Amino acid sequence: MADVLIRRGVAGLPSVSRSDVPGNYPYEAIRVAKLIRAGGLTVEFEDEKPDRTYLTHDAAEFWLPIIEFARDLGKEAVITTLTGLVSSYATTKILRRGDSSGEEVTVPPPVLHVEVTRQGDLTTKLVLDGPADSVLEAITKIERWGSEDERRQLPEG
């Protein structure tokens, strides 16, 4: 079994069927699989290559694939993988306007839709939607959650 399974469907878009074959995957699934493999984890798709359909969206949002981590993968590996994945989408760009002003325009961070499942004694499901920097901040808080200092305080809403 692989460390990470990319499931059919699109995070944040329940209208995309998770049961149809060929399986529907966001186009970003290809990049996500490469990033996870670069992190040293093995990745498989729920469907074989000929049975996959990739969907694209023209928007400033990224619907990432639905990711399932193996039960024997530790919390640290899951958090590190998610942090690296979201960081790769969180880069803000500075563009130079095409007009004669030469003004630089900062592009806001993209909106990400992430859904992660971790199988184990209990199934844990995490769904995060929002600007990439907010998603990254949420993952960082999850990383600290459960430590002695954090247990004494309720997370802020």
Secondary structure, 3 states (H helix, E strand, C coil): CCCEEEEEEECCCCCCCCCCCCEEEECHHHHHHHHHHHCCCCEEECCCHHHEEEECCCCCEEEEEEEEECCCCCHHHHHHHHHHHHHHHCCCCEEECCCCCCCEEECCCCEEEEEEEECCCCCEEEEEEEEHHHHHHHHHHHHHCCCHHHHCCCCCC
